[in-house]
C-alpha cells in the first residue's frame, strides 16, 4: 500500500507573486482506493476532484481517497497539495516505484503547475521548505539554520472563502515601472534574508505593491487581522496565497501571544515550515 502525505502551503509571500511559496505543517493524505482502506475522516474523491484529475493525468488507474486538515478556499494550498498527492501516486504507480527521482519530480511539478495555473503552491508542497520558481523550474531557498529555532508562523483563518480564479481575474494587466522594481527588489531582499537568517531584513522585505492591497480591499477582516499581527509584534505579515487567510513570521517565544491577540472572527493557529515536502508514509 502507498499513501502520500503532502503539506499545505502559503504562496506569494508578500512581494513574491507567483514566484515564492512556503510549505506549512498542515497536511493532506492521498491513497488509492482498494489498495488501502479509506481512513477515518477520509473520503473517496470523485471524478472532478483535483486529486483524481492529477492522479489520472500522471498515469494512475483507479480511484483515490483524500484526507485533509488543510481548509479549502482559504489560501493555504489545499488544491495544490491534493494535486501533488494525486500526481505523486500516479507517477509512482506508472513507474512501479516507491521514491521519486529527479525526472519524476520535475514531471510532477510540470503537471500540477499546469493544472493549478501557477507553480508556487505545488512546488512548495512537493519539495518542502521555501521555494523560488519561474513557473517551471523550482529551487529550494537555503534557509539559515538559526531561523528554525527563532521563528514560527502564525496563520489566521477566517470563516469565509475566496476564489483564486476570481481574485486573479481582477488583477491589472500592467503595473508601473516603479512598482515592478519595488517588488523585484523586495523579493530579492526576502530570499537573501531567509538565506542569511536576517530577521530584521525579513521584516522589511515582505512589503508588496502588486496584489495584496487589491485583494485585501475585498476582505476587511483579513486586513484587520494582518494589522493586528503587526501590532502584536509579528516580524512580518502577508496575505497567504489569494487569501483570505493571513500569515506572519513571529519570534518563537511570541507565537502564542500573537495568536491570542488576533480577531475572534477567525481561527488562529501556530504552525511551522515543513521541510520534507510530499513523501510516502506507508509502503
Secondary structure, DSSP 8 states (H G I E B T S, - for coil): --EEEEEEEEESTTT-TTTEEEEEEEEEEEEEBTTB---TT-EE--TTSHHHHHHHHTT--S-EEEEE-S-TTSSS-HHHHHHHHHHHHHHHHHHT-SS--HHHHHHHHHHHHHHHSSSHHHHHHHH-SEEEESSS-EEE----HHHHHHEEEEEEEESS---HHHHHHTS-S---HHHHHHHHHHHHHHHHHHHHT-HHHHHHHT--SSSHHHHHTT-HHHHHHHHHHHHTT-SEEEE-TTSS-EEEEEEGGGHHHHHHTS-TTEEEEEE-B-SS-SEEEE-
